[in-house]
Structures are given as structure tokens and as C-alpha cells.
Amino acid sequence: DHIAGLRTSLRELERERDHRILVQKDIVRDIKLLWKELGKNSAQLDADEAAIAAFRLEPTMETISNLQNRRADLRRVKDERIGLLREKAQEITAYWERLRVSERERTSFFNRTSTG
């Protein structure tokens, strides 16, 4: 009975560990995608790489929390950049309106400068 209880506890711990590893892998994947979208500052990259290395060594709730916070920080940076781009797009559009830039010229501009 005691051994069966220990085995059950061990299985529960293994399931929890496996779940934490999956959660952390998802977060790390998200962080790496955000790095790719935002560009990589070497100091930030070093800090993120250290956090990722720690997760591989120790899948704790604290590590998950740290990775979640980093992902949230990167998402905020992305959202801020998107907001800035929208503001600049509105400013450019207003200038184009004042200068009477044709739709053809605008399209040509975007085709030349688009990275996507």
C-alpha cells in the first residue's frame, strides 16, 4: 500500500514536471519568435539566453514565471512599436494628402520599402 502510494505520487510529480517542461518550451518558442520580429539587442539576448538555459536545468515555477514575464515584456515592446508605426503611417498619409501624392506613387513607395 505504501509503495503504491509512493508510485502514485511519483507519477503525479512526473506529470507535473512534464507539464512544466511543455509550458516552458512554448514560452521559449514565443520569446524566440518575438526576438526574430523585434531584432536582437545583444544585452537582451544574453539575458534571455541565460533564462532559457536556466529553464533547461531547472523547470521550476519560478523559471516559468521569469520566462512569462520576459515574454510579456517583449510583447509590450512589440505593441509599442506597432503603435509607433501606426502613428507614423498617419503622419505620412497626412503629408501625402497635403502634397497630393497619387495613390500610384504611394503604392510604389510601399512596394519598394516593404520588408514583408
All heavy atoms as an XYZ file, in Angstrom:
964
protein
N       0.821     -1.202      0.000
C       0.000      0.000      0.000
C       0.864      1.265      0.000
O       0.600      2.184     -0.751
C      -0.897      0.006      1.238
C      -2.366     -0.077      0.885
O      -2.682     -0.223     -0.317
O      -3.177      0.030      1.805
N       1.833      1.286      0.891
C       2.727      2.442      0.988
C       3.504      2.633     -0.309
O       3.652      3.757     -0.797
C       3.671      2.267      2.181
C       4.570      3.434      2.414
N       4.094      4.668      2.770
C       5.918      3.557      2.313
C       5.112      5.518      2.889
N       6.230      4.859      2.610
N       3.967      1.532     -0.891
C       4.732      1.606     -2.144
C       3.827      2.074     -3.281
O       4.238      2.874     -4.123
C       5.387      0.239     -2.453
C       6.367     -0.073     -1.353
C       5.962      0.217     -3.839
C       7.581     -0.821     -1.651
N       2.597      1.602     -3.305
C       1.651      2.033     -4.344
C       1.395      3.532     -4.223
O       1.317      4.234     -5.239
C       0.349      1.256     -4.222
N       1.285      4.023     -3.013
C       1.089      5.458     -2.794
C       2.284      6.269     -3.268
O       2.127      7.336     -3.872
N       3.474      5.748     -2.993
C       4.694      6.426     -3.461
C       4.768      6.436     -4.984
O       5.155      7.439     -5.592
C       5.936      5.755     -2.868
C       6.159      5.957     -1.367
C       7.327      5.114     -0.886
C       6.403      7.426     -1.061
N       4.386      5.330     -5.599
C       4.385      5.257     -7.071
C       3.391      6.260     -7.654
O       3.680      6.923     -8.648
C       4.054      3.846     -7.537
C       5.195      2.900     -7.370
C       4.885      1.553     -7.964
N       6.011      0.669     -7.781
C       5.926     -0.597     -7.451
N       4.752     -1.166     -7.288
N       7.018     -1.320     -7.308
N       2.244      6.363     -7.032
C       1.236      7.331     -7.493
C       1.774      8.754     -7.358
O       1.647      9.560     -8.279
C      -0.070      7.170     -6.684
O      -0.571      5.847     -6.883
C      -1.108      8.185     -7.116
N       2.392      9.033     -6.236
C       2.979     10.364     -6.034
C       4.068     10.643     -7.060
O       4.157     11.744     -7.604
C       3.562     10.493     -4.625
O       2.558     10.438     -3.666
N       4.890      9.640     -7.337
C       5.959      9.793     -8.316
C       5.385     10.080     -9.706
O       5.869     10.965    -10.408
C       6.844      8.547     -8.351
C       7.998      8.569     -9.342
C       8.952      9.723     -9.035
C       8.721      7.242     -9.334
N       4.333      9.349    -10.084
C       3.696      9.588    -11.394
C       3.128     11.011    -11.476
O       3.248     11.681    -12.495
C       2.610      8.553    -11.657
C       3.150      7.221    -12.162
C       2.035      6.328    -12.702
N       1.031      5.991    -11.707
C       1.130      4.983    -10.838
N       2.184      4.200    -10.829
N       0.152      4.749     -9.981
N       2.522     11.473    -10.389
C       1.975     12.831    -10.359
C       3.085     13.868    -10.507
O       2.937     14.848    -11.243
C       1.191     13.063     -9.069
C      -0.121     12.323     -9.013
C      -0.810     12.436     -7.661
O      -0.382     13.250     -6.814
O      -1.778     11.689     -7.448
N       4.189     13.640     -9.811
C       5.331     14.555     -9.934
C       5.904     14.541    -11.346
O       6.262     15.590    -11.890
C       6.413     14.184     -8.919
C       6.104     14.480     -7.459
C       7.157     13.863     -6.553
C       5.997     15.976     -7.232
N       5.988     13.372    -11.939
C       6.493     13.287    -13.315
C       5.566     14.003    -14.284
O       6.026     14.696    -15.192
C       6.661     11.819    -13.725
C       7.843     11.149    -13.048
C       7.883      9.647    -13.282
O       6.846      9.038    -13.648
O       8.975      9.071    -13.087
N       4.258     13.850    -14.095
C       3.296     14.561    -14.954
C       3.440     16.073    -14.795
O       3.417     16.821    -15.766
C       1.861     14.123    -14.641
C       1.447     12.847    -15.350
C      -0.063     12.651    -15.304
N      -0.570     12.447    -13.958
C      -0.662     11.261    -13.342
N      -0.286     10.171    -13.960
N      -1.141     11.176    -12.119
N       3.589     16.520    -13.553
C       3.768     17.958    -13.295
C       5.049     18.462    -13.946
O       5.067     19.518    -14.565
C       3.794     18.232    -11.787
C       4.060     19.677    -11.429
C       3.007     20.656    -11.902
O       1.843     20.251    -12.118
O       3.340     21.837    -12.084
N       6.142     17.724    -13.796
C       7.412     18.107    -14.423
C       7.261     18.179    -15.949
O       7.660     19.142    -16.582
C       8.506     17.099    -14.065
C       9.865     17.473    -14.673
C      10.806     16.306    -14.819
N      10.200     15.336    -15.715
C      10.386     14.024    -15.646
N      11.158     13.514    -14.720
N       9.797     13.209    -16.495
N       6.634     17.149    -16.536
C       6.441     17.128    -17.987
C       5.578     18.307    -18.447
O       5.856     18.918    -19.477
C       5.813     15.808    -18.427
C       6.752     14.619    -18.240
O       7.966     14.835    -18.026
O       6.258     13.466    -18.299
N       4.557     18.621    -17.655
C       3.693     19.766    -17.982
C       4.494     21.067    -17.936
O       4.391     21.908    -18.841
C       2.513     19.834    -17.014
C       1.690     21.070    -17.173
N       0.851     21.272    -18.242
C       1.614     22.188    -16.410
C       0.287     22.455    -18.132
N       0.726     23.042    -17.024
N       5.303     21.237    -16.915
C       6.119     22.451    -16.794
C       7.086     22.577    -17.969
O       7.269     23.660    -18.508
C       6.918     22.441    -15.489
C       6.078     22.673    -14.265
C       6.929     22.646    -13.028
N       6.114     22.745    -11.826
C       6.614     22.839    -10.614
N       7.915     22.839    -10.429
N       5.821     22.936     -9.581
N       7.681     21.462    -18.351
C       8.612     21.489    -19.479
C       7.891     21.914    -20.755
O       8.400     22.737    -21.521
C       9.315     20.123    -19.634
C      10.312     19.934    -18.487
C      10.015     20.011    -20.984
C      10.904     18.538    -18.390
N       6.690     21.392    -20.990
C       5.923     21.776    -22.176
C       5.561     23.261    -22.152
O       5.670     23.955    -23.165
C       4.656     20.927    -22.298
C       4.858     19.480    -22.709
C       3.535     18.727    -22.652
C       5.475     19.393    -24.088
N       5.118     23.741    -20.993
C       4.772     25.159    -20.854
C       5.996     26.020    -21.139
O       5.936     27.004    -21.886
C       4.209     25.456    -19.442
C       4.141     26.948    -19.179
C       2.840     24.824    -19.282
N       7.120     25.646    -20.573
C       8.343     26.423    -20.774
C       8.794     26.387    -22.224
O       9.228     27.397    -22.763
C       9.447     25.923    -19.846
C       9.174     26.288    -18.407
C      10.212     25.743    -17.449
O      10.902     24.788    -17.739
N      10.292     26.357    -16.284
N       8.675     25.243    -22.872
C       9.056     25.163    -24.287
C       8.191     26.099    -25.131
O       8.693     26.759    -26.036
C       8.939     23.725    -24.791
C      10.085     22.853    -24.349
C       9.949     21.453    -24.907
C      11.118     20.596    -24.452
N      11.053     19.244    -25.012
N       6.901     26.156    -24.823
C       6.007     27.068    -25.545
C       6.418     28.521    -25.335
O       6.432     29.317    -26.272
C       4.555     26.879    -25.093
C       3.925     25.615    -25.634
O       4.479     25.017    -26.586
O       2.874     25.215    -25.100
N       6.739     28.877    -24.101
C       7.142     30.247    -23.788
C       8.451     30.582    -24.500
O       8.595     31.653    -25.094
C       7.260     30.467    -22.266
C       5.891     30.315    -21.598
C       7.847     31.844    -21.971
C       5.954     30.253    -20.083
N       9.406     29.661    -24.457
C      10.698     29.887    -25.120
C      10.497     30.067    -26.622
O      11.093     30.951    -27.237
C      11.681     28.728    -24.819
C      12.892     28.780    -25.729
C      12.100     28.773    -23.361
N       9.628     29.257    -27.216
C       9.322     29.401    -28.647
C       8.762     30.802    -28.926
O       9.184     31.476    -29.868
C       8.337     28.322    -29.087
C       8.077     28.332    -30.607
C       6.883     27.495    -31.017
N       5.669     28.139    -30.535
C       4.819     27.621    -29.674
N       5.009     26.434    -29.168
N       3.747     28.280    -29.287
N       7.844     31.248    -28.078
C       7.270     32.591    -28.244
C       8.346     33.669    -28.123
O       8.363     34.623    -28.903
C       6.185     32.853    -27.194
C       4.923     32.051    -27.423
O       4.768     31.443    -28.501
O       4.078     32.020    -26.498
N       9.230     33.526    -27.143
C      10.301     34.514    -26.946
C      11.189     34.571    -28.182
O      11.539     35.645    -28.665
C      11.117     34.191    -25.677
C      10.289     34.516    -24.427
C      12.435     34.967    -25.660
C      10.931     34.058    -23.126
N      11.545     33.422    -28.709
C      12.415     33.391    -29.890
C      11.726     34.010    -31.106
O      12.363     34.721    -31.889
C      12.868     31.965    -30.180
C      13.891     31.487    -29.163
C      14.383     30.083    -29.462
C      15.457     29.687    -28.464
N      16.004     28.367    -28.745
N      10.435     33.782    -31.248
C       9.693     34.423    -32.348
C       9.661     35.937    -32.176
O       9.807     36.688    -33.142
C       8.267     33.860    -32.422
C       8.123     32.446    -32.954
C       6.689     31.946    -32.782
C       8.550     32.362    -34.407
N       9.477     36.377    -30.940
C       9.478     37.814    -30.670
C      10.849     38.412    -30.943
O      10.952     39.521    -31.477
C       9.022     38.092    -29.232
C       7.524     37.899    -28.999
C       7.224     37.763    -27.516
C       6.738     39.031    -29.616
N      11.920     37.698    -30.584
C      13.269     38.175    -30.897
C      13.394     38.399    -32.396
O      13.919     39.405    -32.847
C      14.311     37.138    -30.544
C      14.700     36.992    -29.124
C      14.520     37.879    -28.106
C      15.360     35.866    -28.566
N      15.031     37.365    -26.940
C      15.552     36.134    -27.197
C      15.803     34.658    -29.074
C      16.175     35.233    -26.350
C      16.422     33.769    -28.227
C      16.603     34.060    -26.882
N      12.911     37.428    -33.141
C      13.018     37.493    -34.602
C      12.253     38.710    -35.144
O      12.733     39.406    -36.025
C      12.474     36.204    -35.211
C      12.758     36.034    -36.660
C      12.305     34.658    -37.113
C      12.730     34.430    -38.540
N      12.383     33.086    -38.990
N      11.071     38.952    -34.623
C      10.259     40.082    -35.057
C      10.855     41.424    -34.658
O      10.781     42.391    -35.407
C       8.843     39.980    -34.478
C       8.009     38.880    -35.069
C       6.636     38.810    -34.437
O       6.100     39.868    -34.028
O       6.089     37.702    -34.351
N      11.411     41.494    -33.469
C      11.878     42.763    -32.920
C      13.338     43.068    -33.236
O      13.777     44.196    -33.073
C      11.698     42.770    -31.394
C      10.266     42.674    -30.893
C      10.247     42.481    -29.388
C       9.478     43.903    -31.294
N      14.076     42.086    -33.648
C      15.514     42.265    -33.788
C      16.144     42.000    -32.434
O      15.502     42.110    -31.395
N      17.394     41.632    -32.436
C      18.025     41.193    -31.194
C      19.070     42.188    -30.720
O      20.060     42.420    -31.391
C      18.680     39.835    -31.398
C      17.710     38.763    -31.799
C      18.453     37.493    -32.143
C      17.509     36.501    -32.782
N      18.208     35.411    -33.417
N      18.847     42.743    -29.561
C      19.841     43.548    -28.860
C      20.720     42.557    -28.106
O      20.217     41.703    -27.390
C      19.105     44.492    -27.904
C      20.016     45.211    -26.960
O      20.870     44.619    -26.325
N      19.811     46.496    -26.861
N      22.026     42.646    -28.244
C      22.902     41.611    -27.677
C      22.773     41.490    -26.160
O      22.813     40.381    -25.630
C      24.346     41.848    -28.081
O      24.809     43.080    -27.588
N      22.611     42.580    -25.451
C      22.470     42.506    -23.997
C      21.168     41.799    -23.620
O      21.140     40.950    -22.721
C      22.515     43.897    -23.385
N      20.090     42.143    -24.317
C      18.810     41.486    -24.051
C      18.883     40.013    -24.414
O      18.392     39.154    -23.688
C      17.695     42.140    -24.866
C      17.367     43.540    -24.430
C      16.408     44.212    -25.404
O      16.399     43.914    -26.590
N      15.623     45.130    -24.894
N      19.510     39.728    -25.539
C      19.636     38.350    -25.988
C      20.410     37.515    -24.981
O      20.023     36.401    -24.654
C      20.314     38.311    -27.360
C      20.475     36.954    -28.017
C      19.124     36.288    -28.200
C      21.170     37.105    -29.356
N      21.502     38.064    -24.442
C      22.294     37.346    -23.441
C      21.449     37.031    -22.202
O      21.502     35.919    -21.672
C      23.527     38.155    -23.032
C      24.572     38.235    -24.133
O      24.488     37.444    -25.096
O      25.459     39.100    -24.029
N      20.666     38.008    -21.754
C      19.821     37.799    -20.577
C      18.755     36.741    -20.854
O      18.496     35.864    -20.019
C      19.160     39.115    -20.157
N      18.162     36.802    -22.033
C      17.138     35.823    -22.387
C      17.743     34.424    -22.539
O      17.157     33.438    -22.104
C      16.428     36.227    -23.677
C      15.548     37.447    -23.483
O      15.231     37.784    -22.326
O      15.181     38.069    -24.488
N      18.910     34.353    -23.148
C      19.578     33.054    -23.302
C      19.893     32.449    -21.933
O      19.763     31.245    -21.731
C      20.864     33.190    -24.127
C      20.634     33.424    -25.600
C      20.127     32.193    -26.342
O      20.008     31.097    -25.757
O      19.839     32.334    -27.540
N      20.290     33.281    -20.974
C      20.578     32.796    -19.617
C      19.305     32.245    -18.976
O      19.328     31.194    -18.324
C      21.173     33.909    -18.768
N      18.201     32.945    -19.167
C      16.928     32.475    -18.608
C      16.508     31.159    -19.247
O      16.027     30.244    -18.568
C      15.846     33.532    -18.807
N      16.720     31.047    -20.538
C      16.358     29.818    -21.241
C      17.248     28.666    -20.788
O      16.782     27.545    -20.584
C      16.425     30.037    -22.767
C      15.263     30.942    -23.186
C      16.398     28.715    -23.518
C      15.347     31.449    -24.600
N      18.527     28.934    -20.613
C      19.439     27.896    -20.125
C      19.020     27.430    -18.730
O      19.062     26.233    -18.424
C      20.868     28.417    -20.114
N      18.586     28.366    -17.887
C      18.144     28.014    -16.537
C      16.923     27.108    -16.595
O      16.808     26.152    -15.825
C      17.830     29.276    -15.742
N      16.021     27.385    -17.515
C      14.819     26.557    -17.619
C      15.185     25.123    -17.983
O      14.593     24.173    -17.495
C      13.830     27.151    -18.627
C      13.479     26.252    -19.785
C      12.634     25.179    -19.616
C      13.989     26.502    -21.039
C      12.314     24.355    -20.671
C      13.669     25.688    -22.097
C      12.833     24.612    -21.916
N      16.184     24.960    -18.828
C      16.580     23.605    -19.224
C      17.159     22.829    -18.038
O      17.034     21.616    -17.976
C      17.584     23.675    -20.365
C      16.945     24.124    -21.657
C      17.897     24.018    -22.830
N      17.228     24.459    -24.031
C      17.577     25.522    -24.738
N      18.609     26.250    -24.369
N      16.917     25.860    -25.817
N      17.786     23.561    -17.137
C      18.377     22.906    -15.973
C      17.366     22.652    -14.869
O      17.451     21.671    -14.148
C      19.514     23.771    -15.409
C      20.713     23.984    -16.327
C      21.680     24.978    -15.701
C      21.406     22.651    -16.602
N      16.414     23.571    -14.738
C      15.527     23.524    -13.577
C      14.132     24.012    -13.946
O      13.853     25.206    -13.920
C      16.124     24.425    -12.491
C      15.478     24.306    -11.176
C      16.166     25.193    -10.148
O      17.259     25.706    -10.400
O      15.568     25.360     -9.094
N      13.229     23.088    -14.295
C      11.873     23.506    -14.679
C      10.998     23.817    -13.463
O      10.107     23.070    -13.108
C      11.350     22.304    -15.467
C      12.075     21.143    -14.880
C      13.430     21.659    -14.457
N      11.283     24.953    -12.819
C      10.534     25.339    -11.617
C       9.459     26.357    -11.972
O       9.480     26.968    -13.038
C      11.465     25.961    -10.567
O      11.976     27.191    -11.106
C      12.618     25.035    -10.209
N       8.548     26.571    -11.052
C       7.509     27.585    -11.249
C       8.140     28.973    -11.336
O       7.657     29.834    -12.065
C       6.477     27.527    -10.120
C       5.621     26.266    -10.146
S       4.804     25.968    -11.740
C       3.653     27.320    -11.773
N       9.234     29.192    -10.602
C       9.922     30.488    -10.666
C      10.490     30.732    -12.061
O      10.380     31.829    -12.607
C      11.048     30.545     -9.633
C      11.799     31.866     -9.649
C      12.951     31.902     -8.654
O      13.188     30.917     -7.945
O      13.611     32.948     -8.609
N      11.069     29.694    -12.656
C      11.607     29.821    -14.008
C      10.490     30.110    -15.000
O      10.624     30.974    -15.858
C      12.357     28.528    -14.411
O      13.368     28.270    -13.448
C      12.994     28.672    -15.767
N       9.384     29.395    -14.855
C       8.235     29.643    -15.731
C       7.786     31.087    -15.578
O       7.536     31.786    -16.561
C       7.072     28.678    -15.417
C       7.425     27.258    -15.863
C       5.785     29.133    -16.100
C       6.399     26.215    -15.464
N       7.687     31.546    -14.351
C       7.256     32.922    -14.095
C       8.216     33.927    -14.730
O       7.786     34.903    -15.354
C       7.155     33.158    -12.592
O       6.788     34.483    -12.323
N       9.518     33.694    -14.583
C      10.505     34.597    -15.190
C      10.379     34.626    -16.708
O      10.442     35.700    -17.329
C      11.923     34.181    -14.788
C      12.224     34.441    -13.333
O      11.577     35.264    -12.687
N      13.192     33.728    -12.793
N      10.196     33.468    -17.302
C      10.040     33.410    -18.758
C       8.733     34.084    -19.198
O       8.700     34.792    -20.208
C      10.084     31.962    -19.245
C      11.446     31.277    -19.165
C      11.314     29.785    -19.443
C      12.442     31.920    -20.122
N       7.669     33.879    -18.440
C       6.396     34.536    -18.760
C       6.537     36.056    -18.690
O       6.014     36.776    -19.543
C       5.289     34.068    -17.816
C       4.819     32.670    -18.079
C       3.870     32.156    -17.013
O       3.974     32.495    -15.833
N       2.941     31.301    -17.423
N       7.253     36.535    -17.676
C       7.469     37.981    -17.545
C       8.278     38.513    -18.717
O       7.989     39.593    -19.240
C       8.166     38.304    -16.223
C       7.277     38.081    -15.028
O       6.056     38.078    -15.135
N       7.882     37.863    -13.880
N       9.298     37.776    -19.124
C      10.126     38.219    -20.261
C       9.302     38.253    -21.541
O       9.398     39.186    -22.326
C      11.342     37.296    -20.424
C      12.244     37.729    -21.537
C      12.788     39.131    -21.261
N      13.594     39.559    -22.374
C      13.642     40.789    -22.832
N      12.942     41.747    -22.235
N      14.391     41.098    -23.849
N       8.481     37.219    -21.733
C       7.614     37.184    -22.915
C       6.659     38.375    -22.893
O       6.456     39.039    -23.914
C       6.844     35.871    -22.979
C       5.904     35.784    -24.176
C       5.180     34.471    -24.258
N       4.408     34.211    -23.061
C       3.765     33.070    -22.843
N       3.820     32.082    -23.711
N       3.069     32.911    -21.747
N       6.099     38.669    -21.738
C       5.190     39.813    -21.612
C       5.921     41.120    -21.933
O       5.373     41.997    -22.607
C       4.582     39.860    -20.211
N       7.162     41.253    -21.455
C       7.959     42.454    -21.758
C       8.174     42.598    -23.264
O       8.024     43.690    -23.823
C       9.328     42.397    -21.073
C       9.252     42.537    -19.563
O       8.197     42.988    -19.054
O      10.249     42.177    -18.897
N       8.532     41.504    -23.913
C       8.760     41.553    -25.359
C       7.469     41.866    -26.119
O       7.493     42.607    -27.108
C       9.364     40.235    -25.846
C      10.796     39.968    -25.402
C      11.213     38.536    -25.742
C      11.764     40.961    -26.016
N       6.356     41.334    -25.647
C       5.070     41.649    -26.283
C       4.733     43.136    -26.130
O       4.200     43.747    -27.050
C       3.963     40.778    -25.700
C       4.011     39.358    -26.205
C       2.914     38.520    -25.609
N       2.915     37.190    -26.191
C       2.290     36.154    -25.663
N       1.597     36.295    -24.543
N       2.346     34.976    -26.256
N       5.058     43.700    -24.960
C       4.817     45.134    -24.759
C       5.664     45.962    -25.723
O       5.187     46.933    -26.308
C       5.114     45.540    -23.318
C       3.952     45.361    -22.372
C       4.205     46.003    -21.021
N       5.236     45.344    -20.251
C       5.059     44.225    -19.541
N       3.888     43.652    -19.513
N       6.062     43.702    -18.867
N       6.922     45.571    -25.883
C       7.802     46.278    -26.824
C       7.224     46.190    -28.234
O       7.172     47.188    -28.957
C       9.241     45.698    -26.788
C      10.079     46.233    -27.930
C       9.899     46.007    -25.448
N       6.774     45.011    -28.603
C       6.183     44.830    -29.933
C       4.948     45.726    -30.096
O       4.799     46.410    -31.115
C       5.805     43.366    -30.137
C       5.161     43.090    -31.480
C       4.776     41.634    -31.622
C       4.021     41.403    -32.911
N       3.615     39.997    -33.059
N       4.071     45.719    -29.105
C       2.864     46.553    -29.163
C       3.209     48.039    -29.249
O       2.565     48.794    -29.992
C       1.965     46.290    -27.957
C       1.327     44.908    -27.981
O       1.309     44.271    -29.053
O       0.855     44.464    -26.909
N       4.229     48.460    -28.498
C       4.660     49.866    -28.557
C       5.157     50.213    -29.955
O       4.852     51.286    -30.483
C       5.761     50.131    -27.532
C       5.277     50.142    -26.103
C       6.409     50.139    -25.081
O       7.596     50.231    -25.477
O       6.111     50.044    -23.883
N       5.919     49.323    -30.546
C       6.436     49.571    -31.897
C       5.314     49.622    -32.926
O       5.327     50.454    -33.822
C       7.460     48.509    -32.289
C       8.762     48.671    -31.548
C       9.780     47.683    -32.039
N      11.025     47.782    -31.289
C      12.066     47.021    -31.508
N      12.033     46.103    -32.470
N      13.154     47.156    -30.778
N       4.348     48.740    -32.781
C       3.204     48.752    -33.693
C       2.462     50.072    -33.563
O       2.082     50.685    -34.561
C       2.275     47.552    -33.422
C       2.941     46.263    -33.900
C       0.920     47.737    -34.105
C       2.216     44.990    -33.484
N       2.267     50.535    -32.330
C       1.602     51.820    -32.115
C       2.377     52.961    -32.750
O       1.787     53.835    -33.394
N       3.687     52.956    -32.584
C       4.521     53.995    -33.185
C       4.423     53.959    -34.715
O       4.303     55.007    -35.363
C       5.976     53.827    -32.744
C       6.977     54.836    -33.301
C       6.628     56.246    -32.840
C       8.385     54.468    -32.875
N       4.448     52.771    -35.273
C       4.330     52.648    -36.731
C       2.982     53.176    -37.227
O       2.918     53.842    -38.270
C       4.517     51.196    -37.163
C       5.939     50.673    -37.081
C       5.968     49.169    -37.331
C       6.825     51.394    -38.083
N       1.941     52.897    -36.484
C       0.613     53.405    -36.876
C       0.578     54.933    -36.841
O       0.024     55.580    -37.729
C      -0.457     52.813    -35.969
C      -0.743     51.374    -36.287
C      -1.932     50.834    -35.530
N      -2.177     49.472    -35.950
C      -2.392     48.466    -35.114
N      -2.433     48.683    -33.816
N      -2.597     47.251    -35.574
N       1.186     55.500    -35.787
C       1.244     56.971    -35.702
C       2.000     57.552    -36.890
O       1.564     58.535    -37.502
C       1.941     57.399    -34.404
C       1.146     57.206    -33.152
C       1.959     57.549    -31.907
O       2.911     58.364    -32.009
O       1.642     56.999    -30.844
N       3.150     56.962    -37.197
C       3.965     57.456    -38.315
C       3.231     57.285    -39.635
O       3.309     58.157    -40.511
C       5.323     56.749    -38.357
C       6.186     57.040    -37.145
C       6.418     58.530    -36.981
C       7.173     58.845    -35.710
N       7.247     60.264    -35.440
N       2.514     56.184    -39.790
C       1.738     55.973    -41.014
C       0.671     57.054    -41.173
O       0.442     57.567    -42.280
C       1.104     54.582    -41.005
N       0.041     57.442    -40.070
C      -0.962     58.509    -40.128
C      -0.316     59.845    -40.507
O      -0.871     60.615    -41.289
C      -1.693     58.633    -38.794
C      -2.628     57.475    -38.512
C      -3.214     57.538    -37.116
O      -2.749     58.263    -36.247
N      -4.254     56.736    -36.879
N       0.870     60.102    -39.947
C       1.586     61.337    -40.290
C       1.969     61.353    -41.759
O       1.802     62.379    -42.440
C       2.847     61.477    -39.427
C       2.575     61.771    -37.978
C       3.845     61.785    -37.137
O       4.947     61.984    -37.695
O       3.732     61.584    -35.916
N       2.476     60.238    -42.254
C       2.869     60.155    -43.666
C       1.656     60.352    -44.563
O       1.715     61.097    -45.550
C       3.566     58.803    -43.953
C       4.933     58.780    -43.281
C       3.688     58.553    -45.457
C       5.600     57.420    -43.277
N       0.559     59.712    -44.205
C      -0.665     59.845    -45.001
C      -1.121     61.304    -45.043
O      -1.514     61.815    -46.096
C      -1.774     58.936    -44.437
O      -1.321     57.580    -44.480
C      -3.050     59.053    -45.244
N      -1.039     61.981    -43.906
C      -1.434     63.399    -43.869
C      -0.525     64.234    -44.770
O      -1.005     65.114    -45.500
C      -1.385     63.921    -42.429
N       0.783     63.956    -44.753
C       1.710     64.675    -45.636
C       1.382     64.392    -47.094
O       1.379     65.298    -47.926
C       3.168     64.287    -45.357
C       3.714     64.847    -44.072
C       4.326     64.011    -43.150
C       3.629     66.204    -43.775
C       4.830     64.510    -41.959
C       4.136     66.710    -42.588
C       4.735     65.861    -41.689
O       5.237     66.359    -40.519
N       1.118     63.158    -47.404
C       0.792     62.797    -48.778
C      -0.476     63.521    -49.244
O      -0.555     63.960    -50.386
C       0.598     61.289    -48.909
C       1.881     60.510    -48.981
C       3.122     60.987    -49.231
C       2.031     59.113    -48.796
N       4.040     59.976    -49.217
C       3.400     58.799    -48.956
C       1.140     58.072    -48.510
C       3.896     57.516    -48.849
C       1.639     56.783    -48.407
C       3.004     56.515    -48.575
N      -1.443     63.612    -48.334
C      -2.680     64.318    -48.689
C      -2.377     65.784    -49.001
O      -2.856     66.331    -49.991
C      -3.704     64.219    -47.552
C      -4.236     62.821    -47.301
C      -5.023     62.274    -48.479
O      -5.712     63.038    -49.172
O      -4.928     61.043    -48.695
N      -1.575     66.425    -48.138
C      -1.234     67.837    -48.359
C      -0.435     68.037    -49.640
O      -0.584     69.044    -50.322
C      -0.452     68.398    -47.182
C      -1.366     68.794    -46.038
C      -0.609     69.502    -44.976
N      -0.155     68.427    -44.069
C       0.653     68.589    -43.058
N       1.148     69.760    -42.790
N       0.984     67.585    -42.294
N       0.420     67.067    -49.947
C       1.260     67.174    -51.145
C       0.593     66.584    -52.385
O       1.172     66.632    -53.471
C       2.603     66.452    -50.902
C       3.475     67.044    -49.806
C       4.660     66.119    -49.520
C       3.959     68.429    -50.195
N      -0.603     66.050    -52.196
C      -1.376     65.454    -53.287
C      -0.599     64.340    -54.010
O      -0.545     64.282    -55.230
C      -1.825     66.522    -54.275
C      -2.776     67.515    -53.656
C      -3.346     68.458    -54.695
N      -4.293     69.352    -54.068
C      -4.140     70.659    -53.999
N      -3.099     71.245    -54.534
N      -5.050     71.398    -53.407
N       0.010     63.473    -53.206
C       0.734     62.320    -53.763
C      -0.309     61.310    -54.243
O      -1.231     60.966    -53.512
C       1.658     61.685    -52.703
C       2.305     60.403    -53.213
C       2.712     62.695    -52.252
N      -0.139     60.850    -55.475
C      -1.130     59.944    -56.056
C      -1.089     58.564    -55.396
O      -0.087     58.173    -54.797
C      -0.873     59.775    -57.556
O       0.290     58.995    -57.766
N      -2.184     57.870    -55.547
C      -2.279     56.520    -54.996
C      -1.230     55.606    -55.634
O      -0.649     54.752    -54.967
C      -3.693     55.966    -55.236
C      -4.045     54.780    -54.368
C      -4.025     55.093    -52.870
O      -4.468     56.180    -52.466
O      -3.551     54.228    -52.114
N      -0.967     55.815    -56.904
C       0.044     55.026    -57.617
C       1.426     55.240    -57.001
O       2.168     54.290    -56.769
C       0.052     55.417    -59.099
C       0.996     54.593    -59.952
C       0.965     55.003    -61.420
N       1.253     56.407    -61.675
C       2.471     56.962    -61.608
N       3.506     56.243    -61.310
N       2.633     58.253    -61.860
N       1.767     56.471    -56.676
C       3.059     56.769    -56.060
C       3.147     56.182    -54.639
O       4.204     55.688    -54.233
C       3.304     58.270    -56.005
C       3.562     58.886    -57.374
C       3.717     60.393    -57.292
O       2.671     61.082    -57.201
O       4.878     60.843    -57.277
N       2.044     56.240    -53.930
C       2.016     55.665    -52.576
C       2.245     54.156    -52.641
O       3.044     53.615    -51.876
C       0.674     55.955    -51.896
C       0.431     57.418    -51.635
C      -0.943     57.646    -51.061
N      -1.291     59.053    -51.082
C      -2.298     59.577    -50.412
N      -3.060     58.816    -49.661
N      -2.549     60.865    -50.495
N       1.534     53.513    -53.547
C       1.685     52.064    -53.713
C       3.110     51.717    -54.115
O       3.708     50.773    -53.584
C       0.687     51.539    -54.760
O      -0.634     51.849    -54.316
C       0.812     50.042    -54.945
N       3.664     52.492    -55.012
C       5.044     52.276    -55.444
C       6.003     52.408    -54.262
O       6.920     51.595    -54.089
C       5.413     53.272    -56.535
O       6.765     53.164    -56.867
N       5.780     53.405    -53.423
C       6.610     53.609    -52.229
C       6.562     52.371    -51.325
O       7.596     51.857    -50.905
C       6.147     54.846    -51.463
C       6.772     54.967    -50.111
C       8.060     55.479    -49.962
C       6.084     54.582    -48.966
C       8.645     55.597    -48.716
C       6.664     54.689    -47.709
C       7.935     55.191    -47.579
N       5.341     51.903    -51.053
C       5.210     50.752    -50.164
C       5.811     49.487    -50.777
O       6.411     48.680    -50.083
C       3.742     50.514    -49.770
C       3.271     51.478    -48.717
C       2.247     52.365    -48.991
C       3.851     51.493    -47.460
C       1.820     53.265    -48.017
C       3.425     52.381    -46.486
C       2.417     53.267    -46.771
N       5.681     49.336    -52.070
C       6.273     48.161    -52.732
C       7.796     48.184    -52.636
O       8.434     47.142    -52.492
C       5.834     48.073    -54.194
C       4.385     47.673    -54.332
O       3.789     47.077    -53.436
N       3.794     48.004    -55.461
N       8.386     49.362    -52.713
C       9.848     49.495    -52.643
C      10.375     49.332    -51.221
O      11.480     48.846    -51.026
C      10.300     50.864    -53.169
C      10.224     51.033    -54.665
C      10.917     52.337    -55.120
N      10.718     53.493    -54.272
C       9.711     54.382    -54.375
N       8.809     54.249    -55.306
N       9.645     55.409    -53.559
N       9.594     49.757    -50.247
C      10.117     49.801    -48.880
C       9.606     48.688    -47.986
O      10.100     48.530    -46.856
C       9.771     51.153    -48.212
O       8.348     51.301    -48.202
C      10.424     52.300    -48.964
N       8.666     47.924    -48.440
C       8.092     46.841    -47.620
C       9.107     45.727    -47.422
O       9.799     45.329    -48.342
C       6.839     46.282    -48.295
O       6.354     45.194    -47.557
N       9.170     45.244    -46.164
C      10.066     44.111    -45.869
C       9.296     42.810    -45.808
O       9.874     41.759    -45.635
C      10.796     44.326    -44.532
O       9.816     44.435    -43.494
C      11.690     45.550    -44.583
N       7.987     42.878    -45.832
C       7.184     41.673    -45.708
C       6.670     41.293    -47.009
O       6.376     40.373    -47.568
